[in-house]
Amino acid sequence: MFAAPNLKWNEPAIPEFDPKTFPVLLEKLGRANCHAFLCRRCEWTEEIPPPWKKVFGKPDDHRALWIISNRSMDARAENTTGFGEIRRLPIYDDHEITPASKFQVIMVGPPTALYYRDLFAHRLGTTTADRGFLLLLDGQVMTAFGIFIQDFRQFRTNYLPEMFGITRSSKRYHRLGMLFMLLLTSGEMKKRLCDILKLWRHEPRGIQTTSIMVHEEGKTDRGVLKVVSRETLDDGRFRIIYGGDFRNDSFAHVVSGRLKKHGDRTRA
């Protein structure tokens, strides 16, 4: 495990690293009375057993390089690929969401929004979004989303076109992305986006988004928005446009309602 012969673990006793015993290593260090970090190269979708948490991710063409920690911390993601200035912010560490949880919307440069998008969902391709945003949960990045504001500013539409919205996967909560969609279409989100984008004279009516899917509808989008149009592509997939008006509720009201209805529904 160590390159130098004079370095060794005190406790727990761990011999030289053997890939075959990696699960045992995870279990031992997970219970160790220390703050341990491990470097793990694996598939982007591979789950990490508790209490380990992913605290750093580096994009790669095929597999992910993760730094995992056995203790909760301000998880930070940093990009070194050179495609723009990236804001280093904590990543949502799957802690419990309560009525006291604080949600914050911040506008960031498209490179930052795209970095977190690609960190949460690998290799999604290009986008026409010209405004990037992060939804923070208790100061940690839960969702990266982007909006194409030009059509709205030029009065081509009364809806804000959401070009992408990717929520960090959660072991604790079932369909955390649905919570984001409910927050995105809330009255408080409208107010915050109008303040950030200075849309005081011409306020948006709601949110519109487009999805390319193999199914005729998507559960998350369809659960909050209505289908505006559906087009069958040459490869058999569907291009579906969803839309919906902003409601008049607050973030706190959305979270309270979601917790009452689905707060005890977790992933198996």
Phi and psi restraints in degrees (value plus and minus 20) as a CYANA .aco file:
   2 PHE   PHI    -131.1   -91.1
   2 PHE   PSI     122.9   162.9
   3 ALA   PHI     -93.3   -53.3
   3 ALA   PSI     -52.9   -12.9
   4 ALA   PHI    -113.1   -73.1
   4 ALA   PSI     112.9   152.9
   5 PRO   PHI     -88.4   -48.4
   5 PRO   PSI     -38.3     1.7
   6 ASN   PHI    -109.3   -69.3
   6 ASN   PSI     -15.2    24.8
   7 LEU   PHI    -129.9   -89.9
   7 LEU   PSI     114.5   154.5
   8 LYS   PHI    -176.2  -136.2
   8 LYS   PSI     141.1   181.1
   9 TRP   PHI     -93.2   -53.2
   9 TRP   PSI     119.6   159.6
  10 ASN   PHI    -100.8   -60.8
  10 ASN   PSI     -82.8   -42.8
  11 GLU   PHI    -172.3  -132.3
  11 GLU   PSI     126.6   166.6
  12 PRO   PHI     -90.9   -50.9
  12 PRO   PSI     133.9   173.9
  13 ALA   PHI     -89.2   -49.2
  13 ALA   PSI      99.5   139.5
  14 ILE   PHI    -151.5  -111.5
  14 ILE   PSI     101.5   141.5
  15 PRO   PHI     -94.0   -54.0
  15 PRO   PSI    -190.9  -150.9
  16 GLU   PHI     -77.1   -37.1
  16 GLU   PSI     121.0   161.0
  17 PHE   PHI     -78.9   -38.9
  17 PHE   PSI     112.4   152.4
  18 ASP   PHI    -149.4  -109.4
  18 ASP   PSI      97.4   137.4
  19 PRO   PHI     -74.0   -34.0
  19 PRO   PSI     -49.0    -9.0
  20 LYS   PHI     -88.8   -48.8
  20 LYS   PSI     -45.0    -5.0
  21 THR   PHI    -124.2   -84.2
  21 THR   PSI      -1.2    38.8
  22 PHE   PHI     -78.4   -38.4
  22 PHE   PSI     -61.3   -21.3
  23 PRO   PHI     -78.8   -38.8
  23 PRO   PSI     -57.3   -17.3
  24 VAL   PHI     -86.2   -46.2
  24 VAL   PSI     -60.1   -20.1
  25 LEU   PHI     -81.2   -41.2
  25 LEU   PSI     -64.7   -24.7
  26 LEU   PHI     -78.9   -38.9
  26 LEU   PSI     -62.9   -22.9
  27 GLU   PHI     -87.3   -47.3
  27 GLU   PSI     -62.3   -22.3
  28 LYS   PHI     -85.7   -45.7
  28 LYS   PSI     -69.9   -29.9
  29 LEU   PHI     -91.7   -51.7
  29 LEU   PSI     -45.1    -5.1
  30 GLY   PHI     -83.2   -43.2
  30 GLY   PSI     -50.1   -10.1
  31 ARG   PHI    -117.7   -77.7
  31 ARG   PSI     -23.0    17.0
  32 ALA   PHI     -88.3   -48.3
  32 ALA   PSI     128.0   168.0
  33 ASN   PHI    -105.0   -65.0
  33 ASN   PSI      39.1    79.1
  34 CYS   PHI    -179.3  -139.3
  34 CYS   PSI     147.4   187.4
  35 HIS   PHI    -116.8   -76.8
  35 HIS   PSI      86.7   126.7
  36 ALA   PHI    -126.3   -86.3
  36 ALA   PSI     124.9   164.9
  37 PHE   PHI    -146.0  -106.0
  37 PHE   PSI     120.8   160.8
  38 LEU   PHI    -151.2  -111.2
  38 LEU   PSI     126.6   166.6
  39 CYS   PHI    -116.8   -76.8
  39 CYS   PSI     106.1   146.1
  40 ARG   PHI    -153.0  -113.0
  40 ARG   PSI      98.2   138.2
  41 ARG   PHI    -121.7   -81.7
  41 ARG   PSI     100.4   140.4
  42 CYS   PHI    -175.7  -135.7
  42 CYS   PSI    -197.4  -157.4
  43 GLU   PHI     -87.3   -47.3
  43 GLU   PSI     130.2   170.2
  44 TRP   PHI     -80.1   -40.1
  44 TRP   PSI     -51.6   -11.6
  45 THR   PHI    -112.7   -72.7
  45 THR   PSI     -21.0    19.0
  46 GLU   PHI     -86.3   -46.3
  46 GLU   PSI     113.4   153.4
  47 GLU   PHI    -103.5   -63.5
  47 GLU   PSI     125.6   165.6
  48 ILE   PHI    -126.3   -86.3
  48 ILE   PSI     107.3   147.3
  49 PRO   PHI     -89.5   -49.5
  49 PRO   PSI     127.3   167.3
  50 PRO   PHI     -86.1   -46.1
  50 PRO   PSI     130.9   170.9
  51 PRO   PHI    -108.7   -68.7
  51 PRO   PSI      -8.8    31.2
  52 TRP   PHI     -88.1   -48.1
  52 TRP   PSI     124.9   164.9
  53 LYS   PHI    -153.8  -113.8
  53 LYS   PSI     123.7   163.7
  54 LYS   PHI     -98.1   -58.1
  54 LYS   PSI     101.9   141.9
  55 VAL   PHI    -137.1   -97.1
  55 VAL   PSI     -31.1     8.9
  56 PHE   PHI    -170.4  -130.4
  56 PHE   PSI     117.0   157.0
  57 GLY   PHI    -155.5  -115.5
  57 GLY   PSI     117.3   157.3
  58 LYS   PHI    -137.9   -97.9
  58 LYS   PSI     105.0   145.0
  59 PRO   PHI     -81.4   -41.4
  59 PRO   PSI     125.5   165.5
  60 ASP   PHI    -168.4  -128.4
  60 ASP   PSI     135.7   175.7
  61 ASP   PHI     -85.9   -45.9
  61 ASP   PSI     -50.3   -10.3
  62 HIS   PHI    -142.6  -102.6
  62 HIS   PSI     -68.9   -28.9
  63 ARG   PHI    -147.5  -107.5
  63 ARG   PSI     144.4   184.4
  64 ALA   PHI    -117.0   -77.0
  64 ALA   PSI     125.4   165.4
  65 LEU   PHI    -128.0   -88.0
  65 LEU   PSI      91.1   131.1
  66 TRP   PHI    -131.2   -91.2
  66 TRP   PSI     122.1   162.1
  67 ILE   PHI    -122.7   -82.7
  67 ILE   PSI     103.7   143.7
  68 ILE   PHI    -135.2   -95.2
  68 ILE   PSI     129.8   169.8
  69 SER   PHI    -146.6  -106.6
  69 SER   PSI     125.8   165.8
  70 ASN   PHI    -107.0   -67.0
  70 ASN   PSI     -18.8    21.2
  71 ARG   PHI    -153.9  -113.9
  71 ARG   PSI     130.6   170.6
  72 SER   PHI     -85.6   -45.6
  72 SER   PSI     122.9   162.9
  73 MET   PHI    -180.2  -140.2
  73 MET   PSI     154.0   194.0
  74 ASP   PHI     -92.5   -52.5
  74 ASP   PSI      76.2   116.2
  75 ALA   PHI     -94.5   -54.5
  75 ALA   PSI     106.8   146.8
  76 ARG   PHI    -138.5   -98.5
  76 ARG   PSI     118.1   158.1
  77 ALA   PHI    -132.9   -92.9
  77 ALA   PSI     113.5   153.5
  78 GLU   PHI    -151.6  -111.6
  78 GLU   PSI     117.4   157.4
  79 ASN   PHI    -126.2   -86.2
  79 ASN   PSI     117.4   157.4
  80 THR   PHI    -146.5  -106.5
  80 THR   PSI       2.9    42.9
  81 THR   PHI    -105.2   -65.2
  81 THR   PSI     -28.4    11.6
  82 GLY   PHI      62.4   102.4
  82 GLY   PSI      -1.6    38.4
  83 PHE   PHI    -121.4   -81.4
  83 PHE   PSI       5.0    45.0
  84 GLY   PHI     119.3   159.3
  84 GLY   PSI     148.4   188.4
  85 GLU   PHI     -93.7   -53.7
  85 GLU   PSI     102.9   142.9
  86 ILE   PHI    -129.5   -89.5
  86 ILE   PSI     107.0   147.0
  87 ARG   PHI     -99.0   -59.0
  87 ARG   PSI     108.5   148.5
  88 ARG   PHI    -109.9   -69.9
  88 ARG   PSI      93.7   133.7
  89 LEU   PHI    -152.3  -112.3
  89 LEU   PSI     132.5   172.5
  90 PRO   PHI     -83.2   -43.2
  90 PRO   PSI     126.3   166.3
  91 ILE   PHI    -119.6   -79.6
  91 ILE   PSI     120.9   160.9
  92 TYR   PHI     -73.2   -33.2
  92 TYR   PSI     103.3   143.3
  93 ASP   PHI    -119.4   -79.4
  93 ASP   PSI       1.2    41.2
  94 ASP   PHI      49.7    89.7
  94 ASP   PSI       4.6    44.6
  95 HIS   PHI     -93.2   -53.2
  95 HIS   PSI     147.1   187.1
  96 GLU   PHI     -86.8   -46.8
  96 GLU   PSI     116.2   156.2
  97 ILE   PHI    -113.6   -73.6
  97 ILE   PSI     107.5   147.5
  98 THR   PHI    -147.4  -107.4
  98 THR   PSI     150.3   190.3
  99 PRO   PHI     -79.1   -39.1
  99 PRO   PSI     -39.6     0.4
 100 ALA   PHI    -108.2   -68.2
 100 ALA   PSI     -24.9    15.1
 101 SER   PHI     -82.7   -42.7
 101 SER   PSI     122.6   162.6
 102 LYS   PHI    -127.1   -87.1
 102 LYS   PSI     109.5   149.5
 103 PHE   PHI    -130.6   -90.6
 103 PHE   PSI     116.5   156.5
 104 GLN   PHI    -154.1  -114.1
 104 GLN   PSI     120.0   160.0
 105 VAL   PHI    -132.2   -92.2
 105 VAL   PSI     105.5   145.5
 106 ILE   PHI    -147.5  -107.5
 106 ILE   PSI     123.4   163.4
 107 MET   PHI    -110.3   -70.3
 107 MET   PSI     113.6   153.6
 108 VAL   PHI    -149.6  -109.6
 108 VAL   PSI     147.7   187.7
 109 GLY   PHI     -85.4   -45.4
 109 GLY   PSI     129.0   169.0
 110 PRO   PHI     -71.5   -31.5
 110 PRO   PSI     -58.1   -18.1
 111 PRO   PHI     -78.7   -38.7
 111 PRO   PSI     -59.1   -19.1
 112 THR   PHI     -87.3   -47.3
 112 THR   PSI     -66.6   -26.6
 113 ALA   PHI     -81.6   -41.6
 113 ALA   PSI     -61.7   -21.7
 114 LEU   PHI     -89.2   -49.2
 114 LEU   PSI     -53.5   -13.5
 115 TYR   PHI     -82.6   -42.6
 115 TYR   PSI     -68.1   -28.1
 116 TYR   PHI     -89.1   -49.1
 116 TYR   PSI     -54.4   -14.4
 117 ARG   PHI     -77.9   -37.9
 117 ARG   PSI     -68.4   -28.4
 118 ASP   PHI     -94.0   -54.0
 118 ASP   PSI     -42.1    -2.1
 119 LEU   PHI     -92.2   -52.2
 119 LEU   PSI     -57.3   -17.3
 120 PHE   PHI    -104.4   -64.4
 120 PHE   PSI     -48.1    -8.1
 121 ALA   PHI    -164.2  -124.2
 121 ALA   PSI      89.2   129.2
 122 HIS   PHI     -90.9   -50.9
 122 HIS   PSI     114.4   154.4
 123 ARG   PHI      37.7    77.7
 123 ARG   PSI      47.4    87.4
 124 LEU   PHI    -115.2   -75.2
 124 LEU   PSI     -30.7     9.3
 125 GLY   PHI      72.4   112.4
 125 GLY   PSI    -190.1  -150.1
 126 THR   PHI     -98.0   -58.0
 126 THR   PSI     146.4   186.4
 127 THR   PHI    -167.6  -127.6
 127 THR   PSI     135.3   175.3
 128 THR   PHI    -118.0   -78.0
 128 THR   PSI     -13.0    27.0
 129 ALA   PHI     -79.3   -39.3
 129 ALA   PSI     113.3   153.3
 130 ASP   PHI    -132.6   -92.6
 130 ASP   PSI     -19.5    20.5
 131 ARG   PHI    -154.7  -114.7
 131 ARG   PSI     107.5   147.5
 132 GLY   PHI    -128.8   -88.8
 132 GLY   PSI     124.6   164.6
 133 PHE   PHI    -157.9  -117.9
 133 PHE   PSI     134.4   174.4
 134 LEU   PHI    -144.5  -104.5
 134 LEU   PSI     116.5   156.5
 135 LEU   PHI    -119.7   -79.7
 135 LEU   PSI      97.1   137.1
 136 LEU   PHI    -120.1   -80.1
 136 LEU   PSI     116.1   156.1
 137 LEU   PHI    -131.7   -91.7
 137 LEU   PSI      92.0   132.0
 138 ASP   PHI      32.4    72.4
 138 ASP   PSI      20.9    60.9
 139 GLY   PHI      63.3   103.3
 139 GLY   PSI     -16.1    23.9
 140 GLN   PHI    -136.4   -96.4
 140 GLN   PSI     123.8   163.8
 141 VAL   PHI     -89.5   -49.5
 141 VAL   PSI      97.7   137.7
 142 MET   PHI    -122.4   -82.4
 142 MET   PSI     -57.8   -17.8
 143 THR   PHI    -163.3  -123.3
 143 THR   PSI     122.3   162.3
 144 ALA   PHI    -132.5   -92.5
 144 ALA   PSI     112.0   152.0
 145 PHE   PHI    -163.3  -123.3
 145 PHE   PSI     136.8   176.8
 146 GLY   PHI    -152.9  -112.9
 146 GLY   PSI     127.8   167.8
 147 ILE   PHI    -147.9  -107.9
 147 ILE   PSI     121.8   161.8
 148 PHE   PHI    -118.9   -78.9
 148 PHE   PSI      79.4   119.4
 149 ILE   PHI    -103.4   -63.4
 149 ILE   PSI     -38.6     1.4
 150 GLN   PHI     -80.6   -40.6
 150 GLN   PSI     -64.1   -24.1
 151 ASP   PHI     -81.6   -41.6
 151 ASP   PSI     -57.4   -17.4
 152 PHE   PHI     -90.1   -50.1
 152 PHE   PSI     -63.4   -23.4
 153 ARG   PHI     -85.4   -45.4
 153 ARG   PSI     -48.0    -8.0
 154 GLN   PHI    -114.2   -74.2
 154 GLN   PSI      -4.3    35.7
 155 PHE   PHI      40.8    80.8
 155 PHE   PSI       9.9    49.9
 156 ARG   PHI    -104.5   -64.5
 156 ARG   PSI     -37.6     2.4
 157 THR   PHI    -172.4  -132.4
 157 THR   PSI     134.7   174.7
 158 ASN   PHI    -117.7   -77.7
 158 ASN   PSI     -16.1    23.9
 159 TYR   PHI    -136.4   -96.4
 159 TYR   PSI     127.9   167.9
 160 LEU   PHI    -101.8   -61.8
 160 LEU   PSI      99.2   139.2
 161 PRO   PHI     -98.2   -58.2
 161 PRO   PSI      91.2   131.2
 162 GLU   PHI    -104.0   -64.0
 162 GLU   PSI      99.8   139.8
 163 MET   PHI    -111.1   -71.1
 163 MET   PSI     -48.9    -8.9
 164 PHE   PHI    -178.4  -138.4
 164 PHE   PSI     134.1   174.1
 165 GLY   PHI    -175.4  -135.4
 165 GLY   PSI      84.1   124.1
 166 ILE   PHI    -139.1   -99.1
 166 ILE   PSI     102.3   142.3
 167 THR   PHI    -122.6   -82.6
 167 THR   PSI     121.3   161.3
 168 ARG   PHI     -81.1   -41.1
 168 ARG   PSI     115.5   155.5
 169 SER   PHI     -86.7   -46.7
 169 SER   PSI     127.5   167.5
 170 SER   PHI    -146.4  -106.4
 170 SER   PSI     116.4   156.4
 171 LYS   PHI    -103.6   -63.6
 171 LYS   PSI     -46.5    -6.5
 172 ARG   PHI     -99.5   -59.5
 172 ARG   PSI     -62.7   -22.7
 173 TYR   PHI    -133.9   -93.9
 173 TYR   PSI     117.6   157.6
 174 HIS   PHI    -100.2   -60.2
 174 HIS   PSI     104.4   144.4
 175 ARG   PHI      37.5    77.5
 175 ARG   PSI      38.9    78.9
 176 LEU   PHI     -84.5   -44.5
 176 LEU   PSI     -46.0    -6.0
 177 GLY   PHI     -82.1   -42.1
 177 GLY   PSI     -48.2    -8.2
 178 MET   PHI     -86.0   -46.0
 178 MET   PSI     -57.3   -17.3
 179 LEU   PHI     -81.3   -41.3
 179 LEU   PSI     -61.4   -21.4
 180 PHE   PHI     -80.8   -40.8
 180 PHE   PSI     -64.6   -24.6
 181 MET   PHI     -82.8   -42.8
 181 MET   PSI     -57.6   -17.6
 182 LEU   PHI     -87.1   -47.1
 182 LEU   PSI     -58.4   -18.4
 183 LEU   PHI     -88.8   -48.8
 183 LEU   PSI     -58.7   -18.7
 184 LEU   PHI     -82.6   -42.6
 184 LEU   PSI     -53.4   -13.4
 185 THR   PHI    -119.5   -79.5
 185 THR   PSI      -8.7    31.3
 186 SER   PHI    -100.5   -60.5
 186 SER   PSI     143.2   183.2
 187 GLY   PHI     -86.1   -46.1
 187 GLY   PSI     -53.5   -13.5
 188 GLU   PHI     -88.1   -48.1
 188 GLU   PSI     -56.3   -16.3
 189 MET   PHI     -83.7   -43.7
 189 MET   PSI     -60.8   -20.8
 190 LYS   PHI     -77.1   -37.1
 190 LYS   PSI     -67.2   -27.2
 191 LYS   PHI     -81.8   -41.8
 191 LYS   PSI     -64.3   -24.3
 192 ARG   PHI     -87.4   -47.4
 192 ARG   PSI     -61.2   -21.2
 193 LEU   PHI     -87.7   -47.7
 193 LEU   PSI     -58.0   -18.0
 194 CYS   PHI     -83.9   -43.9
 194 CYS   PSI     -58.6   -18.6
 195 ASP   PHI     -87.4   -47.4
 195 ASP   PSI     -65.1   -25.1
 196 ILE   PHI     -86.2   -46.2
 196 ILE   PSI     -64.7   -24.7
 197 LEU   PHI    -112.1   -72.1
 197 LEU   PSI     -20.0    20.0
 198 LYS   PHI      38.0    78.0
 198 LYS   PSI      29.7    69.7
 199 LEU   PHI    -118.9   -78.9
 199 LEU   PSI      37.7    77.7
 200 TRP   PHI    -103.8   -63.8
 200 TRP   PSI     -54.6   -14.6
 201 ARG   PHI    -100.5   -60.5
 201 ARG   PSI     -57.5   -17.5
 202 HIS   PHI    -145.8  -105.8
 202 HIS   PSI      72.6   112.6
 203 GLU   PHI    -103.7   -63.7
 203 GLU   PSI     119.7   159.7
 204 PRO   PHI     -90.6   -50.6
 204 PRO   PSI     130.1   170.1
 205 ARG   PHI    -103.9   -63.9
 205 ARG   PSI     -52.6   -12.6
 206 GLY   PHI    -194.5  -154.5
 206 GLY   PSI    -177.7  -137.7
 207 ILE   PHI    -137.0   -97.0
 207 ILE   PSI     121.1   161.1
 208 GLN   PHI    -151.2  -111.2
 208 GLN   PSI     117.8   157.8
 209 THR   PHI    -161.6  -121.6
 209 THR   PSI     135.9   175.9
 210 THR   PHI    -141.4  -101.4
 210 THR   PSI     115.6   155.6
 211 SER   PHI    -148.1  -108.1
 211 SER   PSI     121.3   161.3
 212 ILE   PHI    -124.7   -84.7
 212 ILE   PSI      98.0   138.0
 213 MET   PHI    -159.1  -119.1
 213 MET   PSI     139.6   179.6
 214 VAL   PHI    -104.8   -64.8
 214 VAL   PSI     -36.4     3.6
 215 HIS   PHI    -123.8   -83.8
 215 HIS   PSI     141.6   181.6
 216 GLU   PHI     -93.1   -53.1
 216 GLU   PSI     -39.0     1.0
 217 GLU   PHI    -168.3  -128.3
 217 GLU   PSI     135.7   175.7
 218 GLY   PHI    -130.6   -90.6
 218 GLY   PSI     116.5   156.5
 219 LYS   PHI     -81.0   -41.0
 219 LYS   PSI     -65.4   -25.4
 220 THR   PHI     -86.6   -46.6
 220 THR   PSI     -71.1   -31.1
 221 ASP   PHI     -85.0   -45.0
 221 ASP   PSI     -66.4   -26.4
 222 ARG   PHI     -88.0   -48.0
 222 ARG   PSI     -44.0    -4.0
 223 GLY   PHI     -90.8   -50.8
 223 GLY   PSI     -38.6     1.4
 224 VAL   PHI    -139.3   -99.3
 224 VAL   PSI     -58.7   -18.7
 225 LEU   PHI    -129.5   -89.5
 225 LEU   PSI     150.1   190.1
 226 LYS   PHI    -125.9   -85.9
 226 LYS   PSI     129.5   169.5
 227 VAL   PHI     -93.4   -53.4
 227 VAL   PSI     102.0   142.0
 228 VAL   PHI    -110.5   -70.5
 228 VAL   PSI     -63.3   -23.3
 229 SER   PHI    -176.2  -136.2
 229 SER   PSI     138.4   178.4
 230 ARG   PHI    -160.8  -120.8
 230 ARG   PSI     110.5   150.5
 231 GLU   PHI    -148.3  -108.3
 231 GLU   PSI     113.3   153.3
 232 THR   PHI    -107.6   -67.6
 232 THR   PSI     104.3   144.3
 233 LEU   PHI    -105.0   -65.0
 233 LEU   PSI     148.7   188.7
 234 ASP   PHI     -82.5   -42.5
 234 ASP   PSI     -49.2    -9.2
 235 ASP   PHI    -108.4   -68.4
 235 ASP   PSI     -13.3    26.7
 236 GLY   PHI      73.6   113.6
 236 GLY   PSI     -31.2     8.8
 237 ARG   PHI     -99.3   -59.3
 237 ARG   PSI     153.6   193.6
 238 PHE   PHI    -139.5   -99.5
 238 PHE   PSI     116.4   156.4
 239 ARG   PHI    -120.5   -80.5
 239 ARG   PSI      92.8   132.8
 240 ILE   PHI    -136.1   -96.1
 240 ILE   PSI     108.9   148.9
 241 ILE   PHI    -123.9   -83.9
 241 ILE   PSI     104.4   144.4
 242 TYR   PHI    -130.5   -90.5
 242 TYR   PSI     131.6   171.6
 243 GLY   PHI    -172.7  -132.7
 243 GLY   PSI     136.1   176.1
 244 GLY   PHI    -189.0  -149.0
 244 GLY   PSI     129.9   169.9
 245 ASP   PHI     -99.5   -59.5
 245 ASP   PSI     132.0   172.0
 246 PHE   PHI     -83.9   -43.9
 246 PHE   PSI     124.2   164.2
 247 ARG   PHI    -110.9   -70.9
 247 ARG   PSI    -190.8  -150.8
 248 ASN   PHI    -130.6   -90.6
 248 ASN   PSI      -7.9    32.1
 249 ASP   PHI    -109.2   -69.2
 249 ASP   PSI     145.8   185.8
 250 SER   PHI    -118.4   -78.4
 250 SER   PSI     148.1   188.1
 251 PHE   PHI     -77.9   -37.9
 251 PHE   PSI     -63.7   -23.7
 252 ALA   PHI     -80.7   -40.7
 252 ALA   PSI     -59.5   -19.5
 253 HIS   PHI     -86.6   -46.6
 253 HIS   PSI     -61.2   -21.2
 254 VAL   PHI     -81.7   -41.7
 254 VAL   PSI     -69.3   -29.3
 255 VAL   PHI     -83.5   -43.5
 255 VAL   PSI     -63.8   -23.8
 256 SER   PHI     -80.1   -40.1
 256 SER   PSI     -64.8   -24.8
 257 GLY   PHI     -85.9   -45.9
 257 GLY   PSI     -60.0   -20.0
 258 ARG   PHI     -86.9   -46.9
 258 ARG   PSI     -60.4   -20.4
 259 LEU   PHI     -87.1   -47.1
 259 LEU   PSI     -58.8   -18.8
 260 LYS   PHI     -85.4   -45.4
 260 LYS   PSI     -55.0   -15.0
 261 LYS   PHI    -108.9   -68.9
 261 LYS   PSI     -58.4   -18.4
 262 HIS   PHI    -151.9  -111.9
 262 HIS   PSI      -8.8    31.2
 263 GLY   PHI     -81.4   -41.4
 263 GLY   PSI     -47.3    -7.3
 264 ASP   PHI    -116.8   -76.8
 264 ASP   PSI     -13.6    26.4
 265 ARG   PHI    -115.5   -75.5
 265 ARG   PSI      88.9   128.9
 266 THR   PHI    -138.4   -98.4
 266 THR   PSI     150.3   190.3
 267 ARG   PHI     -92.0   -52.0
 267 ARG   PSI     126.0   166.0
